[in-house]
Structure formats: structure tokens, C-alpha cells
Amino acid sequence: MSSFAGLTVVANGKRCSDWTPDTGATHGSGYHLLLIQDYSRTRREVTTGEHISSHPFTVGGHRWSVRYYPNGDKPDCADFVSLYVDLLDDTFEKPIEVQFNFSFVDPAAKHKKSANIGESGRSVPDVFSQVNSAWGWEKFIEKDAVERWAKHMGNCLAIRCDIVVVRDHAELVLPDIGQHLHQLLETELGADVRFEVGGELFAAHRYILAARSSVFRAQLFGPMKEGATTMPGAIVIEDMKANVYRAMLSFIYTDSLPTMEKAEEDEEGVMWLQDLLVAADRYDLQRLKFLCEEKLSEHIRVSTVASTLALAERHHCRMLKEACFQLLQVQTPSCLQEVMASSGWEHIVTAYPSVLNELIAKLISLNQK
């Protein structure tokens, strides 16, 4: 059961008071309440792009804050409420996997969540890191629905933010078991399942695969079960290169990103990372996906930004998408014209028109600043 991690009160459009338990929620899960008094006035006085932050609170040994945009965090979200969670830790070396959600509650009913108003969550954890320390929803709920709920609550709004630290890599140490599992992969000792990928055969241990990936679990034990699950039969994996599958298996056994087979600046090396990210998304390996995003974000080039941006949008990689935007924002007009004249950009305009709108909004905002 989630622990109560504190209360922040907002009145007259400003944070006016707060209460936080002495210890916070230290056992991995907790919730914080953001109470908006006189909601209608806050909605009038806090304009689009402006926000109110909750008082810092502690869950799972980490410091957090909630950002509330009553009129959306940018112009194309002006008809919505935007909500985000910020990780406030000053320094941390490893990413943190977090499951969180927002909901509207009745503060007089022991913080119980409403049944039908404004509740959102994702099926997989989000990864908070030094590169991306904030996650949330830019279009959490339409303002009209919020106004109706606030009116029902006496012109007040109570937002509950639940946080569960699913996996804290800052505290994760697996040197011995990682080395042991790597030896299992190399020797095929006890392997009981075989895969054929790109003309090559890979032996593995189905219980290890199932423990790391929900997709493998369904494929090997659940309703998706297909082919042989014991050697010598092989499950055929299509639409993937053998070196990418090998790298994915290596991560499953070692929990670390394999060394790139090409120099990181090499275009082939970048393509290999992109393919590995797609594989991570396909098999629900969120940490591997994050590591690929992080590595690709460091090596975006003008020549690859269009394909990388399309990849980020297709596989919901917000950190990588933002890194592409940051690169485009500092380019000269002539360089931008060159990018937008490429076939890769034509694909973005056709397949993902919202990306173009988002980039234009960011360029306008940057110009105004």
C-alpha cells in the first residue's frame, strides 16, 4: 500500500503551504497530493506555458516534485491540463525505473481516487536519468472536464501523484551473477531453447529470457507460445539481423550494453544501435531501450537526424526525440533547409506531421527567448 508522502496547497495561483512527513515514503512507493484552492482563479492567472510546482517530497529514497500546468505547457495543449513528475536528486549515476500515475481525488474521502476523472498511467515503467529527469503528459485531460470536477468539489482540485520505484539501478549490483550468466551464454550449459536469426543459431535458457522479457515469457510459456521450446528445434525470428539478436541476448545475460561492432561515429555503428533499440522495444526490454536512446543521443549528426527523429517518434523515445530537436534548434537556416530537403524528412512530414508542428513551436519559442 502506498504511503502518504505529503501535501502541497496552492491558493491564489501560488504555492502557499505544504506538509511533508518526517521520513517521506522510503519503501519504494508513495503518493503526494497537490491541492488547488480557488481553481477558477488559478486557471485565469497561470497562463499557458506557466506552471506551479509542488513542494519537494520523498518516495523510495529519492526527491520528487509535481509540475502542474492549468492551461497546458505549450500553445497546442492550451485546452488541456499538463502534468509532469520531476526527479530532483542532485546527482545519481544510474537510471531509475519508475511507474507513476496522476488522478483526481476527493480530499474529503481519505484521498480516494475518483472512478472516472483524470487518471493516467503507463503499462511499462519510465526511466528517469540525468539526461531525462522528467516524465508526464502534455495532454493529461481536457480543461472542460477539470472545470466540471472542480465545480463539483467546491471550486477545488486535488491531484494525487502515485510513484512506485520499480528498479533503482543506482543500488543494483550484479557482478557475480552477471559473470555467471555470461558464462552460461558462452558455453550453452543447460540451454533449453534455440533461435534461428539471420541464418545463425542461438542457444539460450528460456527461464532467464522469460524473467527479463514479458514478450519472451508470453512466447515461451504463454498464449504466444510458438515452435519448439526445447532443443534441438529452433524458433525462427524474422526481420532482425543476427548481430543485433546476439547483442540483445548479451544484454539479457549481463545487464550491460554490448560494445559496438563499429566505431560509434561510423554510420553502420549508428544503424546497429538503431536496430538494437527496435529489438529492445519489440521484446519489452526497457533498460536496453533506454541505454540505446542514451547512446544514440550522443551521436546524432545532421546527416542522421531525420532518420533518428523518425525512429524516436515511431518507438516513443522521448529522450532521443528531444535530443534531435536540440540539434535542429542550433542549426543555421541553410543547414535546416538541407535537412528538410532530404527524403528522410519527407517521410517525417508524411508519416508524423505532429513532429513538424512540435519543432516549429520549439523554434518559435527559442526565437522569442
Secondary structure, 3 states (H helix, E strand, C coil): CCEEEEEEEEECCEEEEEECCCCCECCCEEEEEEEECCHHHHHHHCCCCCCEECCCEEECCEEEEEEEECCCCCHHHCCEEEEEEEECCCCCCCCEEEEEEEEEEEHHHCCEECCCCCCEECCCCEEECCCCCEEEEEEEEEHHHHHHHHHHCCCCEEEEEEEEEEEEHHHCCCHHHHHHHHHHHHHCCCCCEEEEECCEEEEECHHHHHHHCHHHHHHHHCCCCCCCCCCCCEEEECCCCHHHHHHHHHHHHHCCCCCCCCCCCCHHHHHHHHHHHHHHHHCCCHHHHHHHHHHHHCCCCCCCHHHHHHHHHHCCCHHHHHHHHHHHHCCCHHHHHHHHCCHHHHHHHHHCHHHHHHHHHHHHHHHHC
